[in-house]
Structure formats: C-alpha cells, structure tokens
C-alpha cells in the first residue's frame, strides 16, 4: 500500500530546493579548488539526501538521475575520477535537470521526465574509469576509503561515518603511539545470547584498548541487535596477536578479520592517487579540513509567513495596550502599577525585537544562486570574471528578500554583459584579463545596502545621451545641457538599453527602469557611481524591514498622519510672508533653492477651520530627486510604527501607504509621498 | 461573485427552510443580514476618516489590531441617520477573506425567517435600482429588507 505523501510535498519541495542550492554552490567551490574534499563531501551528502527524499516521495525519475549522479560522485571521492571541467559541466547539467524536475513537480505534481540522455553520459563517465577501479585490490580500496575518512564513509557500505571527534581521537591516539585495529567479529549462528557474547568481547578489549567505532553502534551490539557479525575500530598499544588471542578465548565468537590500519601510509597512497594533491601528511590534511567542517547546520523549524504576520500583529497590539496601561498608571498616579508596567514594557520591547528578528533572513538565500549564474553567463559571453560575494550573512526582512532577487539578477547581468570587457580588450587597456564583479551587502543604521560593483568599462555618458536622443527620450538641446549625473539617471528611464547588440541576456526590453521601480516599491533607492574606464557601482539602499518603520507624526486640524522618515529630508519653520507665488504655485526660498509648497489640508481636503498662523511648519519631503514642502499644523514627533495594510477595499488610494494603530487605539494613516502629489 | 451572492441566503438555511438574520434599522427602514456573515457587533469606535476614498467609505477603525473599513450606508442609500448616537452600532462582517463594517442606527434582534416569508425583490420594486436588496421579508407587521452584502462591496 502506498502512503499518501502529498502532505509532505511542500517540505520536500523546499528542502530539495535548498539541497540543489547547496549542490550548485559547493560544485562551484570544487571547480575552483579541485582538492576541496569538504565541498565534495557536501555535494555527496546533498545528492544522497535528495535521492532518498525523492524516492520516498515516489519521484522515481528524480531518484534515478540522482542515483547515477551519485555513482559519479563516489568515483570522484575515491579518486577514481579527476575533477575536471567536463565532469563539472555534466554535473551542472544534472543540477539543472533536477531543478527542472523539481519545478515540474511543484507546478504539476508530476515527477515524470526522461533523463536517459544524462543518465547515459553519467554511465559513460562511470564505465570509462571502471577498469582502473577493478585493478586496485580490495585492501587498498578499503584503505583509500579510510584515508578519505575525514568525516566520510568507511568500509564497504555507507553506514560507517567517522566524525570530526573520532578523527581527532584517532590522530591523538597515533601521536601517542597507539595503533588502530579494524576487527570483524563473527558470532556463531546458533548462539542464543548474542548480547552476552558481544559484551564479553567489549570487556576483553576495553581492558587496555579503546573502542572508537562500532558497526552497528555499540549500544545496538550490546542489545544483541546485529546479524551474525559486527565490526569494531579500536586503538590499542597491544600487539595484534595478543588481541586476537584474547578474543578467540571467548566461546561462540570468532575473529573473522583483524588488521592494523596505518593512517599515515594510507594518506600517502591517497595523495598519489589524487594526482594534483601535493604530498602531505595526514595531520596537515586533517588540520586543513577542520575549520571547514565546523559549519554545522543550524536547527530550524519552518514556519508559515502568515503565522509570523499574525504574531507580529499580536505583538503590535500588546505594545499598544501597554501604552494605554502606562497612560492609566500616569493618570491615576498608581505607584504600585508602575513597577509592573516597567516590566511589561521591557518584555514587550524584547518580544517585539525577537519577532522582528524571526522575520529576518540572511541575504545568503538570494546570493547563493548567483555564483552559478555568473559562471554560466561569463562562459557564454566569453568573459573571465572573478565573482566575489561579501556580507552574505546580512539579514533582511523576509518580504524584502523575496523581492530583491530579480533586480539583482538584472544588475549582475548588466555588469557582465555591458560592464566588464572581454579579456582581450581588458589587456589592451592595461587591465588584468580577469574582471572582478563584487556583490556586497551590509548594514548601515536602519538600512541595508546592496552593491553590485564591477571594474569594467564604466558608463559612457556620451553614448547614453546619444542613445537617449535617438530614442526620443530627450532632444539634442537637452542633451547638451545635461550633467554627468543626469545622463546616468537616463539609464533608468523606460525603454532605454545601451547594449550595442541585443544579446540573449540583457537588452530584452526589460531595462533598469523596472529595477528602479521594483526597488522603489520596496521603499528603497538606487544610486549609480561610474567612472569611465574604471568601472561601475550600483548601490541599492533598502529599509531593514517593511513591517516596522520610523515615521514622523504630524497633525493638521483634527487629523494625525504618519510620514515615513525615509522620505523626510528635514523640517523647518517658515514665515507666511516669505511665501511667493510662481505660476499659481506657492513656493519658498530655502537656502537658495526654490521649494514648492503644498498644504496637506487642501491635498487631503481635511475638514475644519483654522486661522492662518504667521509661522508654519513645513516638512521637506523628497519625491524622486525633487524636494517638496508639505505645510502642516503641528509636528508631533518621531515614532516607530508597525505598518498595516488598509485592505482590499481601500487599496490603491493615491497618497496613502497604509495605516497604523496608534498608542491610544485610534487608526492613523501613513502618507505615501510618491503618490501624494 | 455571482455564485457567492446566490449562496448568500442558503448558508444558514436550516432544514426546515429557515434563515437566521440580524435585524437593524437605518433611519426609518428596517434591514436584515444573514447571521452567517456577521463577525461581531460593536459600539461606535473612533472612526478615522480616509481622505480620497469613495464617499460611502466612512473611514477605518481598529478592531483588536485589525484595520477595518467602515461603509456608510446612509450616503449609499440616501437615508437620514438617526440623531440618537447612543444606540448606534457597527456591524462587522466577514466576507470571504475581507472584513468590513457598516454603521447602523440600532441593532434590534436576531430573527428566524421562514423562506416562505421572503419575497424576491423584483416582485416588489420594479424600476428602482435595488441591486443590493436581496429580498423583502414580512415579519408580523414589519418589513425587513434583506441586504446583499457582496453587492454593496462592489
């Protein structure tokens, strides 16, 4: 009977995507450094897990493909096969196919796909070296496996793992002159008390030896949960015959095999097999591996984002009611209450911070898919690119993470396609052949900056202007007057693409204008720094979170509004007499620049009457690159606010970005400066 | 939406052909809505005006941390609101994934109506635009106008 697996489908999809991500990631590492055993192990592990998961879920085609891939990986690991670009390419192809399969499973729930082409290629690789495999005798094969032990499989099947701790113990033992023995104990078929016999074996050994590993695990052996025989690894100073002797005195037990394992000789052999490796002792090897092995996977729970939003709502409400409690305490002067309120205050602040933290995801999630993309792109375009990622641990709100991927893809493509020159041209211009592309993320205050920087040709503003005139975005007279910055700004106008030829990659009609609007929809901004001949840097500034922002609370007549602080440049007090009329528009001179003034009460037709004061408050806000003055009655102050949606019925009202629940329980609206005017 | 409004009064029909409604008054008229859609009935909360919204949107309120839009049926139906602020209530509905409230002069009671007592609207009114009225129920000497909430939302 087949179990219904559909309930696990989501988990399966999520996890397989994650595994695929790490496969791609680690294969890139391996391609860069073919000796990177830990990367290879990581690939092997991920592939193995994927195989298991997909066959459990009944996606046989995926399992089959992974299985064949695993064979090749095993050969790589055992040194039967060298890591070269052809193998890497094939593996990448496999990963792509797997991605395709998983996408298909996600959309149609069917895991059917013909992979015979890839399977044939994989099998070819596999048989191509199989003669070599058969030449090496069993013992040396086992030895090899032992050597690659740095945390991997041991002995004939995959059930035996030496972990980091074991390796340290082994190393330690060897350095103190201990020997390592590998023993297979066979228990008579007719034996009624396997557990007792096993226990006697253990006791006999433990007199002066230490059991490092047992297959099956020692606990199971002591419970008698094994079939006929079990395997042990021990460290001891005793001679081999002594141990054998001691064991053979136990009745109903036979030593099937006992052998000393010499780690250093094994290592030497391994090195000679892996051609490119430099001669190195086991100790160096292990030490080199240790730091890489320390990345332990964190324990995590998958949570529906809706639940987090719910939690956020509840916390928001708690904070709000805390505010009211404070008010009551202050009004009634209840001293006793104050202490409790302070406690609640502390807890709710912490709670809020924790909930916010939960929503934060390292940008790694997005960044991880780029190395692969950059590699493929560079290969296609015949460019030599060194791709560096910095600050991938930078955390961003989940909602931002989900949206930022596409704009970054676009910028990276642009950089490789238009930014970086071909190796020949770079050489002619006295630059290193290999171009550098840096993707960088970092925190700064309440913002996250993401930068895409290349050391390519830079933006040719003359060419940009020429093109803009050609496309009819500006006329030639305007072009002449434009500054460098203004010209670069043109890149973001719709329907603009500077690519000389329309390549497969960029220039497909989706331009930087889309990138810009996407980033603006995330309340972010994008800047460009470019030096002709030196390179280009795109800087994206994003708020840490979209759920909680800093806002300036303002009042007009009886109504209170919140203005996101990110769009406020400054506030100022002006005199009524300084207001001038220019083309029916109120303006004021602010430090030499003309600032158009808008009165919020007329913009939002706020009801009520008031006498015009001689002085009035102006909030200087920024819309695109222009400054606008917003005339308000009162500045209430700066406040951290939890943004809530206005809901379906009220969505899309120009000038409103959402609502908040204020400390007094009333709803206040958040102004959207971009659409307000 | 069409299907949804057809189902409107089927939701809480019990087997004996009854429907439970909440009856309320707007000005001089009595209305009723299917109780299945009623989330809660509240005293008047502080309503925040939403500038630039359609004119039948009274504003938004905070209902335990949720922002709920409030619809003003007086302007929508051209009715004069009662002077008595004390009895005014907000009825909050859950329509699919949407929550919305209406202001009423007074909530009178919860009633069981027999389907036989409900008359299709088009038999009563003919020329008028009464899209949002699902039917008219006769209870003793009272006439209850059954509101089609989905039509009101459109």
Interface residues (C-beta under 8 A of the other chain):
Chain A: X313 X314 X316 X317 X320 X559 X604 X605 X606 X607 X644 X645 X646 X647 X648 X649 X650 X653 X654 X655 X656 X659 X661 X665 X666 X667 X668 X669
Chain B: X46 X48 X49 X50 X51 X52 X53 X57 X59 X60 X61 X62 X64 X65 X66 X67 X68 X69 X97 X98 X99 X100 X153
